[in-house]
Amino acid sequence: MKFIFADSLDFVDPGYDFIRDRNAPGRKPYWDDAYPHEILGYAPYHGMLVSRGIVGDGPVKGKYTEAQAMRFRRVGAREFLRLNTPEFANLALFGDCGAFTYVKDDKPPYTPADTMEFYDECGFTHGCSVDHIIFDFDETVEGMEGGSAEALRRFDITLENAADFLKEASHAGRFTPMGVIQGWSPSSMAEAARRLVAMGYDYLAIGGMVPLKSDQIKRCLVAIRAAIPASTRLHILGFAKADDIHEFASFNVTSIDTTSPLLRAFKDDKQNYWLGDGPKLTYYTAIRVPQAIENPRLQRHVRQGDFKAEELTRMETSALAALRAYDHDDLDLEGVLETVLTYNAVLATGQAYEHVRSNPTMEKLRGRYRTTLADKPWRHCACTICKDVGIEVMIFRASNRNKRRGIHNLAAFKTVVDSLPSNKDQNP
């Protein structure tokens, strides 16, 4: 199984000043910033995926600026992502349409012909057919039963586009076409897979998996595998079950794409920092030290007269200083813990620490922070980020720390994927 990272301009400023909390002087976004494979010095994934909807094309406004989107198409994905050096030459480049960006539209804004042209011009190694997401899911129905009228319509659109896309791709021949599966049940997905293989696809991408639970995804895989030849390769689009990756090793999945390890660095309540050790992950909670003058929740307390801005800024400064002193072994665990919790009490409860010291919210936070600080996981990681910035990677605070932690998580997740028994025998 190969891990493909779904990128969305996820880079950091390598010259960021953590003490002054500011970017390097004269920094030019993108040009001076570093992708995960650049700041780590190696690729923490087996390939990258870029969605056409993220780039922005025609009626869809993407995340890229107009200049970035134009350059992406002009120089191609490999040069834009700075994977055009010998050490990254073998990394796969997957493209899809980014169906979530047009989910509310009556039909996809892209055609099979212009999508093939996009993949071909941009130098992708793999390209997904034009799909339309189906959100219905009922694992109890059999065959083509169930499914709303809208689900059936999207099912037909996805398969019609796949047939046309394969014909268009046969004229280019410079990337591997992937037929996208959409359905409202395991059986309907299996039928879609059967039809795609009959069209001539030997690599299928399963869509609509993001909202499903692990057991539901497994049922879909069982049904799909039963309907297609064992040699047919499978990719799971938007795989968000990183914790359960071992449970999917037996389904002969060739590849997955996900942003989950990066996103959970700053979107998860407690599992923000991942430490990879071969076949398993250990999770730690990052220490929240938000910027007092910028955090909306803290500023609301200032406006309400609960706290003075100067008081919050003083707590913030003290928390940062305590964490850095602890990392240099100049402060003990209890000292740093109390200082950090004093500031966190305002953020978590809106009250002064002395009034909420023993309430359940603070007790949970104390336990998680104590584990993080006692174990000092950043000292057990050999990655460039942890070695270069130390405890800063554990501080939940703005993009340059949070994304560095996320990039570290990508590397941790890859060690787990690489440990899967099936990984050594597959090549996307």
C-alpha positions in Angstrom: 0.0 0.0 0.0 1.3 3.4 -1.0 0.6 6.7 0.9 -0.2 9.6 -1.5 -0.3 13.0 0.2 -3.2 15.2 -1.0 -1.5 18.6 -1.1 -3.2 22.0 -0.8 -0.3 24.4 -0.8 1.0 22.9 2.5 4.4 24.5 3.0 6.1 26.5 5.7 8.7 29.3 6.0 12.0 27.6 6.7 13.4 30.9 8.1 10.5 31.5 10.5 11.6 33.2 13.7 9.9 31.4 16.6 11.1 33.8 19.3 9.8 36.9 17.6 6.9 35.0 15.9 7.5 36.4 12.4 8.5 35.3 9.0 12.0 35.6 7.6 12.7 39.2 6.3 11.7 39.6 2.7 10.0 36.2 2.6 8.1 35.6 -0.6 5.2 33.1 -0.1 5.7 29.9 -2.1 9.0 30.9 -3.6 10.8 31.0 -0.3 8.6 28.4 1.5 9.3 24.7 1.7 7.1 21.7 0.9 7.3 18.7 3.3 9.8 16.9 1.2 12.0 20.0 1.2 12.0 20.9 4.9 12.5 17.2 5.9 15.1 16.5 3.2 13.2 13.4 2.1 9.6 12.7 0.9 7.3 11.6 3.8 5.0 10.0 1.3 5.1 7.8 -1.8 3.6 10.4 -4.0 1.4 13.6 -4.1 -2.1 14.2 -5.2 -3.4 17.5 -6.5 -7.0 18.2 -7.1 -8.0 20.2 -10.2 -10.6 22.0 -8.0 -7.9 23.1 -5.6 -5.7 24.5 -8.4 -8.8 26.4 -9.7 -9.8 26.0 -13.3 -12.6 27.6 -15.2 -15.8 27.9 -13.1 -14.2 26.6 -10.0 -12.3 29.0 -7.8 -9.5 27.1 -6.2 -7.0 27.7 -3.5 -4.2 28.7 -5.8 -3.8 32.3 -6.9 -4.4 33.0 -10.5 -0.6 33.3 -11.1 0.0 30.0 -9.3 -2.7 28.2 -11.3 -1.2 29.5 -14.6 2.3 28.5 -13.6 1.1 25.0 -12.5 -0.3 24.4 -16.0 2.7 26.0 -17.7 5.5 24.2 -15.9 3.6 21.1 -14.8 2.9 19.5 -11.5 6.4 18.0 -10.9 8.2 21.3 -11.2 5.5 23.3 -9.4 5.7 20.9 -6.4 9.5 21.0 -6.6 9.7 17.2 -7.2 11.8 17.7 -10.4 15.1 16.5 -8.9 16.6 13.1 -9.1 15.8 12.0 -5.5 12.1 12.6 -6.2 11.9 11.4 -9.8 10.1 8.2 -8.9 7.4 9.8 -6.7 3.9 9.3 -8.2 1.8 12.3 -9.1 -2.0 11.7 -8.8 -4.6 14.0 -10.1 -8.3 14.1 -9.4 -11.1 16.6 -10.1 -11.7 17.6 -6.5 -15.4 16.6 -6.5 -16.0 18.2 -3.1 -15.4 21.6 -4.6 -18.5 21.2 -6.9 -20.6 18.9 -4.9 -23.6 21.2 -4.9 -23.5 21.6 -8.7 -26.1 19.8 -10.9 -23.2 18.3 -12.8 -19.4 18.4 -12.8 -18.0 21.6 -14.3 -15.3 19.6 -16.1 -15.5 17.3 -19.1 -13.6 14.1 -19.7 -11.8 15.7 -22.6 -10.5 18.8 -20.8 -9.7 16.8 -17.7 -7.5 14.4 -19.7 -5.9 17.5 -21.2 -5.2 18.9 -17.7 -3.6 15.7 -16.5 -1.6 15.3 -19.7 -0.3 18.9 -19.9 0.6 18.9 -16.2 2.6 15.7 -16.3 0.6 13.6 -13.8 1.5 9.9 -13.6 -2.1 8.9 -12.6 -5.4 10.7 -13.3 -8.9 10.0 -12.0 -12.0 10.2 -14.2 -14.6 12.9 -13.6 -16.9 11.9 -10.8 -19.9 13.3 -8.9 -20.1 12.5 -5.2 -22.9 10.4 -3.8 -23.5 11.0 -0.1 -26.3 8.4 0.4 -25.2 5.3 2.1 -27.2 2.2 3.1 -25.2 -1.0 3.7 -28.4 -3.1 4.1 -29.6 -3.0 0.5 -28.5 -5.5 -2.1 -27.7 -5.2 -5.8 -28.9 -1.9 -7.3 -31.7 -1.5 -4.7 -32.1 1.7 -2.7 -30.5 4.9 -3.6 -32.3 8.2 -4.2 -33.1 9.5 -7.6 -30.2 11.9 -7.2 -27.8 9.2 -6.2 -28.8 7.1 -9.3 -28.3 10.2 -11.5 -24.9 10.8 -10.1 -24.0 7.1 -10.4 -24.8 7.3 -14.1 -23.0 10.6 -14.7 -19.8 9.2 -13.0 -19.9 6.0 -15.2 -20.6 7.9 -18.4 -17.8 10.2 -17.7 -15.5 7.3 -16.9 -16.2 5.7 -20.3 -15.5 8.9 -22.2 -12.4 9.7 -20.1 -10.9 6.3 -20.9 -11.3 6.9 -24.6 -9.8 10.3 -24.3 -6.9 9.0 -22.2 -6.1 6.3 -24.7 -5.0 9.1 -27.1 -2.6 10.6 -24.6 -1.0 7.5 -23.2 1.3 9.4 -20.8 -0.6 8.7 -17.5 -2.4 5.9 -15.9 -6.2 6.5 -16.1 -8.2 5.6 -13.0 -11.9 4.9 -13.0 -13.7 6.4 -10.1 -16.3 4.4 -8.1 -19.3 6.1 -6.7 -22.3 4.4 -5.1 -24.8 4.4 -2.2 -24.1 0.9 -0.9 -21.4 -1.8 -1.0 -23.4 -3.6 -3.7 -23.8 -0.5 -5.9 -20.1 0.3 -5.6 -19.3 -3.3 -6.5 -21.5 -2.9 -9.6 -19.8 0.4 -10.5 -16.4 -1.4 -10.1 -17.5 -4.3 -12.3 -18.6 -1.9 -15.1 -15.4 0.1 -14.9 -13.3 -3.0 -15.3 -15.5 -4.1 -18.2 -14.7 -0.7 -19.8 -11.0 -1.5 -19.6 -9.8 0.1 -16.4 -7.2 -1.8 -14.3 -6.8 0.9 -11.6 -9.9 2.0 -9.7 -10.3 4.9 -7.2 -13.1 4.6 -4.6 -14.8 7.9 -3.9 -17.3 9.0 -1.2 -15.3 7.3 1.6 -14.6 10.4 3.8 -17.9 10.3 5.9 -17.9 6.5 6.3 -16.8 4.6 9.3 -14.0 2.0 9.1 -16.4 -1.0 9.1 -18.5 0.5 6.4 -15.4 1.1 4.2 -14.4 -2.5 4.8 -17.8 -3.8 3.7 -17.4 -1.7 0.5 -14.0 -3.2 -0.1 -15.2 -6.8 0.4 -18.0 -6.2 -2.1 -15.8 -4.5 -4.7 -13.1 -7.1 -4.4 -15.6 -9.9 -5.0 -16.7 -8.2 -8.2 -13.4 -7.5 -9.9 -10.2 -9.5 -10.8 -7.6 -9.8 -8.0 -5.1 -8.0 -10.3 -7.2 -4.8 -10.4 -5.5 -2.1 -8.4 -7.6 -0.1 -5.9 -7.1 3.4 -4.5 -9.1 4.9 -1.7 -9.8 8.7 -2.2 -9.7 10.8 0.9 -8.8 8.0 3.4 -9.4 9.6 6.8 -8.9 6.4 9.0 -5.2 6.7 9.6 -5.5 5.1 13.0 -7.0 2.0 11.5 -4.6 1.6 8.5 -3.5 -1.9 9.6 -7.0 -3.2 9.4 -7.0 -2.5 5.6 -3.8 -4.3 4.7 -5.7 -7.5 3.9 -7.9 -5.9 1.2 -5.1 -5.6 -1.3 -5.4 -1.8 -1.5 -2.7 -0.4 -3.8 -2.8 3.2 -2.6 -4.6 5.7 -0.5 -4.5 9.5 -0.4 -5.0 11.5 2.7 -4.3 14.8 4.5 -5.4 13.5 7.9 -1.9 13.3 9.5 -1.3 17.0 8.7 -4.8 18.3 9.5 -5.0 16.6 12.8 -2.0 18.5 14.0 -4.3 21.5 14.4 -7.8 20.2 14.0 -7.9 17.4 16.6 -8.6 18.1 20.2 -5.9 15.8 21.6 -4.0 13.7 19.0 -1.9 16.4 17.5 1.6 15.0 17.5 2.2 11.5 16.1 5.3 9.4 17.0 5.8 6.6 14.6 7.5 3.4 15.7 7.3 0.8 12.9 3.9 -0.7 12.9 2.2 1.6 15.4 1.6 5.3 16.3 1.7 7.0 19.6 -0.3 10.2 20.0 0.4 13.3 22.1 -1.6 16.5 22.8 0.1 19.7 21.6 0.3 22.5 24.2 -1.9 25.4 23.3 -0.4 28.8 23.6 -2.5 31.0 21.3 -1.6 34.6 20.4 -3.5 36.7 23.0 -4.1 39.7 20.8 -5.3 37.6 17.8 -7.3 34.7 19.3 -11.0 35.4 18.9 -12.1 33.6 22.0 -9.5 35.5 24.2 -10.4 38.8 22.6 -14.0 38.2 23.4 -13.2 37.9 27.1 -11.3 41.2 26.8 -14.2 43.0 25.2 -16.5 41.6 27.9 -14.2 42.9 30.6 -13.4 39.4 32.0 -9.7 39.9 31.6 -7.4 42.7 30.6 -5.4 42.4 27.4 -2.2 43.1 29.2 -3.0 40.3 31.7 -3.5 37.8 28.9 -0.4 38.9 27.1 1.6 38.4 30.3 0.2 34.8 30.7 1.1 34.1 27.1 4.6 35.3 27.4 5.1 33.3 30.7 3.8 30.1 29.1 6.2 30.4 26.1 9.1 31.2 28.4 8.3 28.3 30.7 8.1 25.8 27.8 11.4 26.9 26.4 13.0 26.8 29.9 11.7 23.2 30.4 13.1 22.2 27.0 16.5 23.4 28.2 16.1 21.6 31.5 15.9 24.9 33.4 12.4 24.3 34.8 10.8 21.3 36.3 7.6 19.5 35.1 5.3 20.9 37.7 6.5 24.4 37.2 5.9 24.5 33.4 2.6 22.6 33.8 1.1 25.2 36.2 2.2 28.1 34.1 0.8 26.6 30.9 -2.5 25.7 32.6 -2.9 29.2 34.0 -3.1 30.5 30.5 -5.1 27.6 29.1 -7.8 28.0 31.8 -8.9 31.3 30.2 -9.0 29.6 26.8 -10.8 26.4 27.9 -13.2 27.8 30.5 -13.2 31.6 30.3 -12.3 31.8 34.0 -9.2 32.4 36.1 -7.1 29.2 36.8 -7.5 29.5 40.6 -11.3 29.2 40.2 -11.3 26.1 37.9 -8.1 24.3 38.9 -10.0 21.1 39.8 -12.9 21.1 37.4 -13.1 18.2 34.9 -12.0 20.2 31.8 -8.8 21.3 33.5 -8.1 17.8 35.0 -8.3 16.3 31.5 -6.1 18.9 30.1 -3.6 18.5 32.9 -3.4 14.8 32.3 -2.8 15.2 28.6 -0.3 18.0 29.0 1.5 16.1 31.7 2.0 13.1 29.4 3.3 15.2 26.6 5.7 17.1 28.8 6.9 14.1 30.8 7.6 12.0 27.7 9.2 14.8 25.7 8.4 13.0 22.4 10.1 15.6 20.3 13.4 14.4 21.7 12.7 10.9 20.6 12.2 11.9 16.9 15.1 12.1 14.5 13.3 14.2 11.9 14.8 17.5 10.8 11.8 19.5 12.2 12.0 18.1 15.8 15.8 18.4 15.8 15.8 22.0 14.5 13.0 23.6 16.5 12.7 21.3 19.6 9.7 22.0 21.8 8.3 24.6 19.4 6.9 21.7 17.3 4.7 20.8 20.3 3.3 24.3 20.7 -0.2 24.7 19.2 0.2 28.2 17.8 -0.3 29.6 14.3 0.6 28.0 11.0 4.3 27.7 11.0 4.3 25.6 14.2 1.1 23.7 13.5 2.0 22.8 9.9 5.5 21.8 10.9 3.9 19.4 13.4 1.6 18.2 10.6 4.6 17.6 8.3 6.3 15.6 11.1 3.1 13.6 11.4 3.3 12.8 7.7 6.7 11.2 8.2 5.4 9.3 11.2 2.4 7.9 9.3 4.7 6.9 6.4 6.7 4.7 8.7 3.6 2.9 9.7 2.4 2.4 6.1 5.9 1.2 5.1 5.6 -1.5 7.8 2.5 -3.0 6.3 3.3 -6.5 4.9 1.6 -5.7 1.5 3.6 -2.6 0.9 6.8 -4.1 -0.4 5.0 -5.9 -3.3 3.0 -3.1 -4.8 3.8 -0.2 -7.1 1.1 2.3 -8.1 
